[in-house]
Amino acid sequence: MKKLFTIILLILLTKGSVWSQISQDERMQWWREARFGMFIHWGLYAIPAGEWKGQYDEKKIGEWIMHTYKIPYTEYSSLAKQFNPTKFDVKAFVKTAKDAGMKYITITTKHHDGFALFKSKVNNYNVVDATPYRRDIIKALADECHLQDIKVCFYYSQAQDWAEPNGWGNNWDNFPKENDRNHQQYIDDKVKPQLTELLSNYGEVGMIWFDTPLSITKEQADDLKALVRKLQPKCIISGRLGGGVEPDYQSTSDNTVPPTTVAGDWEVPATLNNTWGFKKYDATWKSADGVTRLLFDIASKGGNYLLNVGPTADGVIPEASVKILKQVGEWMKINAEAIYESKASPYYVEFPWGNITQKPGKLYAGIFNWPSEDFYLEGLKTKVKKMYLLADKSKKPVQFEAQYDAPTNHHVLKIKLPKEAPDKVLSVLVMEIEGEAIVEKQIIEDHSGKINLFGGKAKSTKNGHPATIAINNNGGGAQNWKDAEIKLEWEFMVKTPGTYDLEIVSTETGAHEKTDWTGGHQVKLIYNDVVKDITISPDAKTFNPRTLYWKNIITKAGKITFDKPGIYKLKLEPVNILQEGRGFTFREINITK
Ligand code: H79
């Protein structure tokens, strides 16, 4: 009896001390399954909405207006007296997110301007104490999210705070010079107490989304992480904590989608137009089609998509945003199975036609470029049992033929898709497979006579030793290549002899307000005894559906002849890389018939 009692007591004790128990997998589980979340940027900046005393700037982001026009704190903070979002309908907010298929909402509780959307006892520059509205917006949203079973997450600008003389970033007010500031005091007096409020007064918080850590130290970042862990052990810490301290997942640069699958947990924070905080004249809305394709593509690469809306000062999510999200939601109604709980594609690189997500026993090919003839999927070693379209409720089998060529050890699936895409935006082809999806490693000429030499698949060396060129995620994944000592080499299989066209693809990069591309690099292409000297020049530009902002730049590099079938090698060696911008933003070489 006594023994039983002890055992029960032990079980209760372990259950109670969840904080010491929770594993990283447990912490991340809901987030990994979610794949799609809503970002909300809302604050005083919604009042000027991109215009200050008649000044406009198409390129600047709305929530940065205080910084853009060097507005003194005393002047900017008086906007609070006007902040009265009487049209705010929290149910409508949550419904917009849920109808789009989003599983979490991350809202700015305090952005760089320092104004808090929640009641704070430690700082009265907040929605309850400083505005006529007087209601705690974060409380309203958190309560509604809990009610409607969607995760609520808090963005908190931990370093930049333009209201604080000891915060980071405000260099236009009569504040101490950045080096003379007591950042620690700002962290102790505002950041930690406010994070404590956020993690104590609003129930379960899915995540704290930190941003722009600037010169925050390792000790300070460690301290913030420990605070979050102590107060809510299950709460996730987003990518931009800073100080070199390990967050729970990585954030890509804003609006930036990598070209390949990326291991680990990561998220793309992205806008719907060119701003986060509402700007009344920004009508650069992305298309719902583009957003849907990105959602699929990001999931295919193993990431989450955190997509932003910027409510107005009245408290309304702009109609254009609602409309886009509605359409995405319509698509999700039919296709969400391919998104939620999915894992990254077994293929490393995206396809021109779309991409692939997977779940145990299933591959989901998301096709946005519907083929006019047969559809080919090459290089899948795993046996496919059955195919059907997700949009087809009857699951009528899609006919396919599995081909295998023993001499080249190459697998090809030749698939008979209907003439018309069931969904013009993106149709999902489900493939039921036998066991784990395994893909060939080799690079081989495909059925259309194309050979793709992707940068990330090259053997890269420096002075004969393995070397890596940093993946620059911007612009759809060019290599941020500045070191001319680094050389790339590919080995690939040619099936049909003949003369092929060669093109070198690099990409534009940047932030959405500024597109960067540096040309003029000189490189050598070496194959057998043939050496071609090439200057990287913009011979053509093509749209990249994965970036929406940045184009692929094509450099024509002449022709190459293969006399007989077999394995060939091609080398790409820089002669001179210009060091401006991001250097040589190389992506791939295409060899086409
Ligand atoms: O919250 C959103 C942005 O406000 C924030 N991150 C996302 C999620 C962010 N903080 N910094 N940045 C983004 C980079 C900002 C760069 C710019 Fe500027 C601000 C470009 C134009 C205004 C500073 C001022 C740099 C150039 C001019």
Boltz pocket constraint, residues with backbone or C-beta under 6 A from the ligand:
constraints:
  - pocket:
      binder: B
      contacts: [[A, 41], [A, 59], [A, 60], [A, 61], [A, 63], [A, 64], [A, 67], [A, 211], [A, 212], [A, 254], [A, 269], [A, 276], [A, 513]]
      max_distance: 6.0
